[in-house]
Amino acid sequence: MDTDAEVLIAGAGPTGLLLAGELGLAGVRTAVVERLPHRTGRSKALNLQPRTAEVLDCRGLLEPVLDRSMALLPSGRFAGLPLDYGAGTW
């Protein structure tokens, strides 16, 4: 294993891998560690958070993800307040 990493990322899920990719684009050497010895076969990402969508959009990767999505929800709730998802730019 390369021990010359500047940043250690715990977890090879969607967040950890996206962070490793973004840091790599900025020239930061990273190491990703995962406690599971192999894939579980279960999804670790059943939804797309707004900030993740913004980052993917900045990299030109949002449209392919949306093209493969199973559903787009028009609205939701946060802390008991209604949210209109249609107000976003994507």
N, CA, C and O of each residue as an XYZ file, in Angstrom:
360
protein
N       0.844     -1.190      0.000
C       0.000      0.000      0.000
C       0.881      1.241      0.000
O       1.897      1.287      0.694
N       0.501      2.223     -0.759
C       1.225      3.493     -0.829
C       0.988      4.275      0.461
O      -0.155      4.575      0.805
N       2.056      4.601      1.169
C       1.914      5.354      2.421
C       2.264      6.817      2.239
O       2.485      7.533      3.216
N       2.316      7.262      1.003
C       2.700      8.635      0.708
C       1.479      9.548      0.505
O       1.600     10.628     -0.072
N       0.307      9.110      0.980
C      -0.921      9.896      0.794
C      -0.932     11.110      1.706
O      -0.423     11.077      2.827
N      -1.524     12.181      1.197
C      -1.702     13.390      1.997
C      -3.008     13.355      2.781
O      -3.126     13.973      3.839
N      -3.989     12.624      2.249
C      -5.310     12.535      2.878
C      -5.733     11.074      2.903
O      -5.608     10.360      1.908
N      -6.234     10.642      4.052
C      -6.783      9.299      4.195
C      -8.305      9.420      4.248
O      -8.844     10.157      5.073
N      -8.992      8.697      3.370
C     -10.447      8.735      3.299
C     -10.976      7.404      3.812
O     -10.617      6.341      3.305
N     -11.835      7.478      4.824
C     -12.420      6.275      5.407
C     -13.742      5.979      4.722
O     -14.708      6.727      4.873
N     -13.784      4.890      3.972
C     -15.019      4.469      3.325
C     -14.977      4.632      1.823
O     -14.717      5.721      1.312
N     -15.235      3.534      1.113
C     -15.232      3.546     -0.348
C     -16.654      3.577     -0.901
O     -16.939      3.003     -1.952
N     -17.540      4.254     -0.176
C     -18.898      4.449     -0.665
C     -18.934      5.629     -1.627
O     -17.888      6.163     -1.996
N     -20.121      6.034     -2.031
C     -20.242      7.134     -2.993
C     -19.566      8.429     -2.536
O     -18.924      9.106     -3.340
N     -19.702      8.774     -1.272
C     -19.106     10.016     -0.781
C     -17.589      9.937     -0.776
O     -16.914     10.854     -1.246
N     -17.050      8.843     -0.246
C     -15.593      8.694     -0.190
C     -14.952      8.664     -1.558
O     -13.903      9.274     -1.767
N     -15.570      7.961     -2.495
C     -14.995      7.880     -3.838
C     -15.091      9.207     -4.584
O     -14.170      9.578     -5.312
N     -16.201      9.924     -4.407
C     -16.317     11.239     -5.037
C     -15.287     12.195     -4.450
O     -14.664     12.963     -5.182
N     -15.106     12.153     -3.135
C     -14.099     12.997     -2.504
C     -12.705     12.660     -3.016
O     -11.924     13.564     -3.314
N     -12.386     11.390     -3.123
C     -11.072     10.986     -3.635
C     -10.861     11.492     -5.058
O      -9.775     11.955     -5.404
N     -11.904     11.401     -5.880
C     -11.798     11.903     -7.254
C     -11.588     13.400     -7.317
O     -10.753     13.884     -8.081
N     -12.340     14.132     -6.521
C     -12.206     15.596     -6.506
C     -10.825     16.013     -5.999
O     -10.197     16.905     -6.569
N     -10.356     15.374     -4.937
C      -9.022     15.700     -4.421
C      -7.945     15.342     -5.437
O      -6.966     16.071     -5.598
N      -8.130     14.222     -6.118
C      -7.180     13.824     -7.158
C      -7.102     14.849     -8.276
O      -6.015     15.142     -8.774
N      -8.255     15.404     -8.679
C      -8.256     16.445     -9.713
C      -7.512     17.696     -9.257
O      -6.983     18.447    -10.076
N      -7.476     17.915     -7.929
C      -6.759     19.067     -7.374
C      -5.295     18.744     -7.095
O      -4.567     19.585     -6.566
N      -4.855     17.536     -7.446
C      -3.458     17.170     -7.257
C      -3.116     16.665     -5.868
O      -1.939     16.573     -5.519
N      -4.121     16.335     -5.071
C      -3.891     15.838     -3.714
C      -3.816     14.309     -3.755
O      -4.693     13.655     -4.318
N      -2.760     13.745     -3.154
C      -2.602     12.295     -3.103
C      -3.482     11.745     -1.978
O      -3.368     12.164     -0.827
N      -4.356     10.806     -2.326
C      -5.277     10.251     -1.345
C      -5.125      8.738     -1.246
O      -4.621      8.087     -2.162
N      -5.561      8.202     -0.138
C      -5.694      6.754      0.049
C      -7.098      6.526      0.588
O      -7.531      7.209      1.516
N      -7.805      5.572      0.010
C      -9.153      5.230      0.449
C      -9.085      3.870      1.128
O      -8.579      2.907      0.552
N      -9.595      3.794      2.353
C      -9.639      2.524      3.070
C     -11.098      2.141      3.291
O     -11.954      2.994      3.522
N     -11.357      0.850      3.216
C     -12.712      0.323      3.371
C     -12.640     -0.891      4.292
O     -11.790     -1.761      4.102
N     -13.509     -0.956      5.272
C     -13.473     -2.069      6.220
C     -14.045     -3.355      5.651
O     -13.667     -4.441      6.090
N     -14.951     -3.256      4.678
C     -15.530     -4.465      4.095
C     -14.541     -5.102      3.126
O     -13.953     -4.402      2.302
N     -14.347     -6.408      3.208
C     -13.370     -7.065      2.336
C     -13.827     -7.196      0.877
O     -12.996     -7.384     -0.012
N     -15.138     -7.100      0.623
C     -15.666     -7.201     -0.738
C     -17.018     -6.499     -0.801
O     -17.581     -6.128      0.228
N     -17.525     -6.321     -1.995
C     -18.813     -5.657     -2.169
C     -19.936     -6.505     -1.587
O     -19.886     -7.734     -1.632
N     -20.939     -5.847     -1.045
C     -22.057     -6.555     -0.424
C     -23.154     -6.920     -1.420
O     -23.977     -7.792     -1.143
N     -23.170     -6.267     -2.562
C     -24.254     -6.472     -3.512
C     -25.446     -5.580     -3.235
O     -26.413     -5.580     -3.996
N     -25.389     -4.823     -2.160
C     -26.453     -3.889     -1.809
C     -26.041     -2.472     -2.207
O     -24.865     -2.111     -2.154
N     -27.005     -1.704     -2.595
C     -26.730     -0.323     -2.970
C     -26.419      0.507     -1.743
O     -27.059      0.360     -0.702
N     -25.427      1.385     -1.869
C     -25.112      2.326     -0.805
C     -25.602      3.719     -1.185
O     -25.418      4.675     -0.431
N     -26.212      3.828     -2.329
C     -26.648      5.147     -2.792
C     -27.986      5.020     -3.508
O     -28.030      4.776     -4.713
N     -29.061      5.185     -2.772
C     -30.383      5.083     -3.381
C     -30.960      6.437     -3.763
O     -32.025      6.512     -4.376
N     -30.265      7.500     -3.404
C     -30.747      8.831     -3.771
C     -29.554      9.733     -4.075
O     -28.400      9.363     -3.857
N     -29.854     10.905     -4.575
C     -28.824     11.869     -4.930
C     -29.105     13.156     -4.171
O     -30.131     13.801     -4.385
N     -28.201     13.519     -3.297
C     -28.364     14.725     -2.503
C     -28.104     15.962     -3.369
O     -27.339     15.883     -4.330
N     -28.721     17.094     -3.049
C     -28.565     18.292     -3.869
C     -27.108     18.722     -4.073
O     -26.724     19.071     -5.190
N     -26.298     18.702     -3.022
C     -24.901     19.136     -3.180
C     -24.136     18.183     -4.090
O     -23.294     18.615     -4.876
N     -24.426     16.885     -3.987
C     -23.791     15.916     -4.878
C     -24.173     16.200     -6.319
O     -23.331     16.129     -7.214
N     -25.448     16.524     -6.549
C     -25.901     16.857     -7.898
C     -25.171     18.097     -8.416
O     -24.814     18.156     -9.593
N     -24.948     19.082     -7.555
C     -24.218     20.294     -7.966
C     -22.787     19.970     -8.376
O     -22.298     20.486     -9.380
N     -22.115     19.122     -7.610
C     -20.732     18.753     -7.929
C     -20.696     17.963     -9.238
O     -19.852     18.223    -10.095
N     -21.605     17.005     -9.394
C     -21.651     16.246    -10.642
C     -21.931     17.161    -11.827
O     -21.350     16.982    -12.897
N     -22.809     18.132    -11.649
C     -23.128     19.072    -12.724
C     -21.901     19.895    -13.108
O     -21.664     20.137    -14.292
N     -21.125     20.322    -12.123
C     -19.898     21.087    -12.401
C     -18.902     20.286    -13.233
O     -18.128     20.859    -13.999
N     -18.920     18.968    -13.085
C     -18.001     18.088    -13.820
C     -18.621     17.551    -15.111
O     -17.999     16.756    -15.814
N     -19.854     17.988    -15.424
C     -20.516     17.504    -16.630
C     -21.006     16.070    -16.516
O     -21.212     15.400    -17.528
N     -21.192     15.600    -15.296
C     -21.581     14.206    -15.079
C     -23.012     14.027    -14.627
O     -23.455     12.892    -14.449
N     -23.754     15.106    -14.433
C     -25.111     14.975    -13.904
C     -26.086     14.401    -14.921
O     -26.879     13.526    -14.575
N     -26.052     14.858    -16.139
C     -27.015     14.385    -17.142
C     -26.981     12.869    -17.330
O     -28.044     12.249    -17.371
N     -25.792     12.239    -17.447
C     -25.799     10.771    -17.569
C     -26.420     10.078    -16.352
O     -27.063      9.037    -16.492
N     -26.232     10.643    -15.176
C     -26.824     10.065    -13.970
C     -28.350     10.208    -14.023
O     -29.074      9.251    -13.753
N     -28.829     11.393    -14.366
C     -30.280     11.611    -14.438
C     -30.923     10.745    -15.514
O     -32.053     10.284    -15.353
N     -30.199     10.526    -16.616
C     -30.730      9.680    -17.689
C     -30.968      8.248    -17.212
O     -31.829      7.553    -17.751
N     -30.211      7.800    -16.205
C     -30.337      6.432    -15.704
C     -31.164      6.340    -14.432
O     -31.324      5.252    -13.879
N     -31.688      7.459    -13.958
C     -32.420      7.449    -12.694
C     -33.755      6.716    -12.845
O     -34.367      6.706    -13.913
N     -34.177      6.114    -11.760
C     -35.433      5.374    -11.756
C     -36.630      6.302    -11.587
O     -37.720      6.009    -12.079
N     -36.430      7.419    -10.894
C     -37.516      8.367    -10.665
C     -36.942      9.723    -10.270
O     -35.875      9.807     -9.661
N     -37.655     10.767    -10.619
C     -37.323     12.115    -10.179
C     -38.515     12.617     -9.362
O     -39.638     12.685     -9.862
N     -38.262     12.957     -8.133
C     -39.342     13.412     -7.266
C     -39.546     14.914     -7.430
O     -38.573     15.667     -7.370
N     -40.774     15.371     -7.635
C     -41.029     16.796     -7.833
C     -40.990     17.607     -6.545
O     -40.796     18.822     -6.579
N     -41.177     16.933     -5.401
C     -41.210     17.656     -4.132
C     -40.889     16.703     -2.993
O     -40.812     15.487     -3.170
N     -40.703     17.297     -1.813
C     -40.408     16.505     -0.628
C     -40.599     17.358      0.607
O     -41.237     18.410      0.566
N     -40.029     16.884      1.717
C     -40.149     17.613      2.977
C     -38.812     17.564      3.695
O     -38.080     16.579      3.599
N     -38.500     18.627      4.410
C     -37.335     18.683      5.283
C     -37.754     19.406      6.546
O     -38.263     20.526      6.488
N     -37.540     18.770      7.692
C     -37.910     19.344      8.994
C     -39.370     19.788      9.015
O     -39.714     20.797      9.630
N     -40.217     19.024      8.339
C     -41.635     19.332      8.330
C     -42.046     20.405      7.338
O     -43.228     20.737      7.236
N     -41.087     20.948      6.609
C     -41.386     22.008      5.639
C     -41.442     21.429      4.233
O     -40.607     20.593      3.887
N     -42.396     21.847      3.417
C     -42.464     21.358      2.034
C     -41.343     21.958      1.187
O     -40.988     23.128      1.333
N     -40.799     21.134      0.303
C     -39.746     21.574     -0.615
C     -40.184     21.323     -2.049
O     -40.748     20.271     -2.350
N     -39.933     22.273     -2.930
C     -40.214     22.133     -4.350
C     -38.895     21.831     -5.052
O     -38.067     22.725     -5.221
N     -38.694     20.583     -5.462
C     -37.448     20.208     -6.125
C     -37.360     20.772     -7.531
O     -36.269     20.836     -8.099
N     -38.473     21.180     -8.101
C     -38.459     21.744     -9.444
C     -37.798     23.105     -9.522
O     -37.560     23.608    -10.620
N     -37.496     23.714     -8.382
C     -36.865     25.030     -8.370
C     -35.386     24.983     -8.711
O     -34.781     26.027     -8.954
N     -34.777     23.779     -8.738
C     -33.352     23.651     -9.047
C     -33.067     23.887    -10.518
O     -33.983     23.951    -11.338
N     -31.790     24.015    -10.845
C     -31.396     24.276    -12.229
C     -31.296     23.007    -13.055
O     -31.166     23.085    -14.276
N     -31.351     21.837    -12.426
C     -31.265     20.617    -13.196
C     -32.623     20.021    -13.301
O     -32.790     18.969    -13.919
